[in-house]
């Protein structure tokens, strides 16, 4: 079941490598935060997740991520406010914003039932692939940036500067926390568990985001981390109750619907990877809070 929710404002940072990570591995907890009127939720997606498919792929994945977020809100679910209630108004807007002297694509989602907007930051670092060696044509990755000092480019905007060092990438994530955190408010951090013993065999990009956040936690003690297992869940028992399972399924298939609705107009290829991944990882959520 999701963690109990506080009765006063709490900032919640959901920081992931790819646009569909939180839906597959932490959806019940994230949906509980999105439905909490006291929670200000900020998503950060660090890579473009473009794989070998280019710009159309990350744009489709972005739309899937946004649809999965709105799926939790009263604007899409009038039953959350009662059977006779009409849906509330929801708006989605995009802007190019400067973060740590870099441009980020930022999506802001407003819902009349929420006092605070939901913010989604997309940093668009190149997808490093599951093993962290980088994918063609760039062969760049967060792992190579950290281990080799090899510069890491971004998929958007065009001609944007590379991350020349691991510290520069960590500083960008930290700058988002700093600008979005309300000083004095407690803050949660939800992210992939970087511990290889608790979360073995994970995607390299997932592990690197966890490592970056560990460095930030050392300087930002107000953040209360909850770490989630990801690829390791394939070999673990199903553990979600029916309500939590329904939230996970809704998040995953909302993402898939948003992705497919976009990709179908751009390419003849119909990707069903998320559906396959749900069959592998679905009905599970494993986490450790403040280890």
N, C-alpha and C positions, 0 to 999 in steps of 0.2 A: 504494500500500500504506500501511497505518497507520504512524505514527511508531514507532520502537523504544521499548519500555517500560522504565522503570527497575526496579531490583531492591529498592528501598526505598520507604517511603511517599512518595507524592506527592499533593497536593491538586489536584483537577481541577475547575475552574469552567466549566460550559457555560452561557453566558448568551445568551438568545435573546429575540426579541420575541413569538413565537407558539408554540403547543404542538407544531406539526409542523415547525418550522424545522430543528432538528438532524437529524431523520430524513431530510429531503430533501437536505440540503446537507453534512452532516458525519458521517453515520451510521457509516461504517467506522472512523473514528478514535474516535468515542464508544464504539462497541461494544468496541473494543480496550481502552479504559480500564475499562469496566464488567466486563470479564473478567479484569482484572489484580487479583489479590488485594492488591496493595500500594497501589492507587489509591483514594483517598476521593473520590467523585464527587458534586458538588453542582450541581444544575440550578437555573437561575433563569429563569422565564418572566415577562416584564415586563408584557405586556398580557393582557387577558382573551381577546382574539381573538374577541370575540363578533360582530363584523361587524354586520349588520342583524338578527340572529336572536335576540338576547337571551340570557337566562340558560341556557336549555336547551342552547344551542349551546356555550357555554364549558364547561359541565359534561360534555358529551359529548366535547369536545376534551381535557379533563383526563383522562378515562378512557382515551382513545386514547394520550395521552402516557405514562401509567403502564404500560399494557400494552406499549408499545414499549420501555420501559426493562426490564421484567421479561423480555421476550423474549430478552435477551442473557444471562440468568443461568442457572446450572446447574439451578435449580428448574424452569425451563421447557425445559431442553435437557439431558437426562441424558447424551447422547452427549458432552458437553463433559468429563465425568468418566470416560468409558469406556463401552463397550457394555453391560456388565453392571451398571452403577451405577443405583441408584434416584434419582429426583429429590430434591434437598435441600428443606428446608422454607423457605418464603418467606412473609413477612408484610408487609402494607401498612396503614399507619395514617395518620390525618389529625389535625391539630391547628391551632388558631388561636394564632399566636404573635406577640408584639410585636417589631417590627423598626423601629428609629429612630422610636419613638413612634407606629407604625402597626401595624395588624393585617394579617398575611399568612396565607394558607392554606399550610400546610407538610405535605407528604407525606413520610413516612419509610418506606423499603423495606429490610427486613432479609432477608438470605439466609444460610443456615448456612455456605455456602462462602466467604463474605466476612467479613473481620475488621471492616470498617467498614460502617455503614449508608449507603445512598444517600439524599440529601436533595433534595427538589424544592420550591422556593419559587415561589409564584404570587402576583404583586403586583396583577394585575387592573386595571391602568390601561386606560382605554377605548381600543379599537382605533382607530387614526388613519386607516385606509385606505391604499391604495397610494401616494396622492399626498400624504398627510400633512395633508389639510384637515379631517379628522374625518368621522364618519359620523352620520347621523340616529339618534336624536333629539338627541344631545349636541353633535356638531360640535366635538369636542375631540380633541387629538392631542399626542403628544410633540413634534412639529415646532412646533405653535402654542405649546406651553408654552415651548420654548427660544427661538423667534424673537419671539413677541409677548408673552410673559409671561402668556398666557391660562391660567387654572387648569385642571388636568386631573383629572377625577374618576375613580373606580374603580367597577367593576361589582360588587365584593364586598369587605367586608361592606356591608349596607345602611347608608346614612347615614354612611359613613366620610368623613373629611376629604379634601378635594381636595389635590393637589400644587399649592401656590401659586407655586412657582418651580422652575426647572430645577435649581438647586443642591439643592433638597430631594429631588428624584427621584434625582440622582446620589448624594447622601448615603445614601439608602436602599439602593441597590445596594452601595455601599461598606461599609455596616454589615453586610450579609450576608457579604461577603468577610472582614471582620474577625472576626465571630463564628464562622465555620466554618474559618478557616485555622489550622492548627497551627503556631505560631511555630517556626521552625527547619526546617520541612518545605518542600521546593521546591513551587512551585505553578504549574500551567498555567492559561491562560485560553483558551477556545475560543469564538469569536464571529464575527459577520458583519463582513466587511471594510468599514470606512467610507470607504475610498479610492475615489472615483468613477472613477478611471482603471482600477484593477484590477477593480472591481466595478460597472460602469456599469448604470444603469437599475434599481437595486434598490428594494425596497419602502421607503417612508419610515420606517416603524417600525424596520426592520433598520438603516438608516443611523443613526438616532438612538441606538439601543443602542450601536453602535460608537463614536459620539462620546462618549457618557457614559463608556464604558469607557476611552477614551483619557485622559479627565480623571483617572480613578482610577489608571491606570497611572503617571501622573506622580508620584503620591504613594505608590504601592505597588510599588516596583521589584522585589519578590520575585516578582511575577507575570510569567510568560513567555507572551506572547500568540502565538496562532496564529489568523490571520484567514482566513475562508472567503468565497469568492465565492458569490453566491446567484443572483439572477435572471439575472445575466450568463451563467450556465452554459447557458442555453437555446441560445446561439449558439456553444458550444465543443464540440470533439470529445469523444466518449465516451472515458474514460481509466481506468476501473476494471477491475482484473483480476477473474476469476470469483469469487474468495473475497470480495473487497471488495464486488463487485456483489451477491452473495448477502446480505451483511449489510445493505446499503442497502435492498434489496427486502424483507427480513424486517422491518426497522424501520418502513418506510413502511406495509406492509400489516398489521402488528400495530397500528399507530396507527389505520388505517382500520377494522380489525375492532373495536377498543375503542370508537371513535367510533360506528360503525354499531350496535353492540349496545345502546348507550345511546340514541342518537337515535331508533332505530326504535320505542322505547316511548314517546317523547315527541311525536313529530311524524310526519305522513304523508310529509313530504319526506325523500327518501333522497339525501343529498348525496354526490356522487362527485367533488368537487373535488380531493381528494388523489390519487385515481387518475389524473385528468387531469394533475395536476402531476407525478406520477411519470413519465408518458409524455413530458413536456417536459424534466424535469431529471434523470431517472434515468440510471444508469450513468456518473455524473460526480461527481468531488470535486476541487475546486481550492482550494488554500490557499497562504498564504505565511507562513512562520514567522519571527518577529522581524525584520520588515522594517527 
